């Protein structure tokens, strides 16, 4: 399977109408494609986690626009969109003592894409590149 190490940016937004629109406008203006997004909302604040196509360093752009962010390495994993694929992936990592701390993704057609934060990225990447989902 294909496993790439890319950057995830955790960005802090005010939890109010239009915040996500303003944030995503920034990427459109700079011709950057967001390939994954998830959020955590707590009362008046939100943490939005994004990964972008080709993983350019977007920290300077975010800082310039007044956003606070944290950059993290994540595994972007493509696997077949079929029953049991996630179980096989999580079994392979768990049996090798790799802990998944964050996971999010989606599926369309025959392919799924997962974003994984793990305690040992190089080890997980090697395991996943050799994993054959049945």
Buried (B, 14 or more C-beta within 10 A) or exposed (E): BEBEEBBBBBBEBEEEEEBBEEBBEBBEEEEBEBBBBBBEEEEEEBBBBBBBEEBEEBBEBBEEEEBEBEEBEBBBBBBBBEEEBBEBBBEBBEEEEBEBEBBBBEBEEEEBBBBBBBEBBEBBBBBBEEBEBE
